[in-house]
Every structure is written in C-alpha cells, then in structure tokens.
Amino acid sequence: MVSASAERELSAAAFPIRDGVFVAVVGPSGAGKDTVIGYARSLFADETRLEFVRRVITRPSDTTSEDHDTLADAAFVEADADGAFAISWEAHGLRYGIPAEVDRSVANGRVAIANVSRAIIPALRDRYANLAVVEITASPQILAERLAMRGRESRGEVLARLARSANVALSGPGVTAIDNSGPREAAGERFVEVLRKAMAFSARP
C-alpha cells in the first residue's frame, strides 16, 4: 500500500523526483539484506552523499532484527495519513514506512538506500527518476537455515515463506542480483560497487 497522503503532498509535476538515486534493496527473508547493507554502512561511515534509511515498522526493535523505529499499528496509520512517509506498505502482518525526508534527500542529489518490498518497485519507479534495484538472494538451503535460526516462525511458516519468495520474479531496468550464500564480504563488496556507481551517477554535471 503506497502512502496516499505523500502523493497528495507533492504535485504531479514533482514526480519523478530527480538528481539523486534511490537504491531499493529487495530479496527473500533470510537472504541477508540487512547484513549486506550493514557492511556497506560500515565502509561508508563518513560518506555524506549516502543516506542509509531507517525504516519505521510496527514491530518492536530487538538485537536479532534491523535497527528501526517502531510505531504501534494505530499510530502508524495516523502518521501515514499525516504524510510522514514517502512510501509505505504492508507485509507479513506488519506495516513498513520510508520517512518522507527521503524525497528531499534524493531531490538534493544524495543516494538513499532502503530495504523494501518487491511489491512496491513499480511505485518506486514512478516516484524516483533514478532507481537502482538490488536483489539479494541465497540458496534455498541457506534461506531455510537462516530463517530457522531466527526462531520467529514454525517450520511450516518458514516453508510457506520460501515458497512465496520462489514465485516472485523481478524485471525491468536497473536490477542487480547479488548472491549472498557465501561470505558476507563477497556480497558486501558487490553491493559497495553498486553504491559507488550510484554516487558517480548522482554527481554527474
């Protein structure tokens, strides 16, 4: 579900937002999206041209999940209606939001990186002129092992989640696939290269 209030806030002429780049990181649960993003964040700790987006989720933050801001479901709906999010969606019984400030960052030529749902890629293509999609993948066996280690879901729920992921295919321009079945440094360095290219693109005259 895309935030309707955010769409109203900007006129149709303002879209797509230009100059910077939005890097959408997607992939199945267990692929290690947060790990790969974290690798790049550590490497680019002093890089002001990059913005690693802190998501808002209707799930409490803990040491086993990404570092995010938390809102109760009702508070999230209210914030969404007030235009707090550039884009929002629902998945697995939770609500997710990308703060509205990201639009300003991209408009000012920065590179914004966020973990998002594959379902909102069409909406992101409409919103941002320069969209890079990075699909983090891993072998089915690795995915199953990582999901089991989380301990959040039963075996049946894990299998159902993997089946859903297998049926989703990405298409369109600007899609880079990165296999994260091996050492995180290997996938991390490939992701770093994507971000270097995005920064070079946004810095063009």
N, C-alpha and C positions, 0 to 999 in steps of 0.2 A: 504494500500500500504506500503510495507516494504522498507526501505531505501536501494537501491541497492548499493550506494556508501559505506555505512557502511559494507555491506557484502564483498565488494572488498577489503576494507582496512585490514581486518583480513583474514588470510589464512583459508582454510577449516579445517586444523588441529587444529585451535584455538577454534573451536566450538565442543561441547557446552562449554561455559565459566563455570568454576567450583569454588569450595571452598566456595563462599558466596551463598546468596539466593536472588532471585528476587521475591518480593511479588506483584502480579498483582491484583489490586482491580477493580472489574467489577460490573456491575449492571445497571438497567434502570435509566434514568434520573428521579430525584425526590426521589430516594431511600436513599439519604443522604450519598453518598460515601465520599464527602469532609468533612462532619460533623464527620463521624466516624474516618477518617484519622486525622482530626484536634484534636480530643480527644486524640488519641494516641501520636500525636506530642507533645502536651502539657505535657503529663505524662512523656514522654521520652526526655524532652528538653535537658538534659545533657548526653544522651546516644550516644557515638561516634560510636557505632557499627551499628547504624541505619542511613540510608540516605532517607529522605523524598524528593522524586524527584520533582523538579519544572519543570512543562511541558512548552513547547513552543506551542502557539496556535495562529492562525490567527484571533484572536478576541481581541478587547480591554479589558483590565482588569478593573473591577469595583467592588464596595463594595458588590454586590449581587452574585458574582461568585468567583471561586477559585483564589488564588494569583498565577498568572502565568506570564511568559514572553510573549511578543507579537511581532509578525513579520507580516508585510504585506505579502500578498499571494506570490508576485514575489520574495521577499526577502527570504521567507521560502523555496521556490523551489530551489533557489540558494544555500542556506545553506545546504539543503538536498543533493544536488549534490556534495557539498564540503565535505561531511562526518560529518556534525555537529550532526547528530542524530544516536543513536544506532538503533532506530526503529521509523518509522513514519507511519501515517495512515490518512485517510480522513473519516469524518462522519458529517452528517447534514450540509453539505456545508462548513465545516471548515477543516483545516489541523492541525494535532497534532504531536508533536515530543518529544521523550525522549532523552535528551542530551547524546552524545557519552561517556561522562565521567562516565556514569553509568556502562559501561562494565568494566572499571578499578576498580571501587568500588567493584563490585561483584567478580572480579578476585582476589582482595585483601582480601576477606573473609567478607566483610560487607553485611548487609541486606538492599537492596534497595526496597522502597515501592513506587508504582506509580498507579495512576488511568488510566486505559487503556480500549480500546475497546475489547469486547469479540471476535471480528473477528480476532484479532492478536494473540490469545492464541496459535494456532499451531506454529506460527513463534517464539514466546517466548519459547516454549518447545524446539525448535531446537537450540535456541541461548543460553539458560541457563540450565545447568545440574540440578540445584535445583530450581524449580519453584513452588511457592505456589500460588494458585488462591483463592481469597476470593470474593465470590459473595454476595454483599449487596442487600437485597431485602426489599420490603414493600408491604402491601396490595394494590390492585388496587385503592381503595378509597383514601388511603393516598398518593399514587403516583399522582393521579389526582389533589388532593388538593394542593400539593406542587408545581406541575408544574403550576397550575393556579395562585398561589401566586407570581411566578416569573414574570408573565406578559410579557414574551418574545414571546409567541405563542398564536394563536387563539384557541378557544375550539376545532375546527376541527383538528388543528395541534396536539394538546395535545392528542386527542383520537387516531389519527393515530400513534403517537409515542408510546403510550401504547400498541396498537395492535401489532406493530413491536416487542416490548420487550417481549410480551407474547409468541411469536413464536420462541424465541431463547432459546435453552437449552444447558447447559454446560455439558460436560462429560470428562472423563479422570481422571488421578490420581491427588491427591493433591488439591482437590476442597473443600472449606469450605463455607457453606451457613450461612449467618447471617441475621436474620430478624430485620430490623430497623423500625418497625412500632410503637414501643413504645418509652420509654425514651432513649435518646442518650447514657446515661451511660450504659445501658444494652448491647446494640450493641457494644459500645466502649470497654467495658471490655472483651467481647468475641474476639474482634479484637486484643486487647492487648495480650491476651493469645496466639494467632497465632504468633505474633511477638516475644514473649518470646521463643516459641518453635523454631522459625527460627533462633534466636540468639544462642540458645543452639546447634542447628544442625551445624551452621557455625563455632562454637567454638570447635567442636569435634576434637580429635587428628588425 
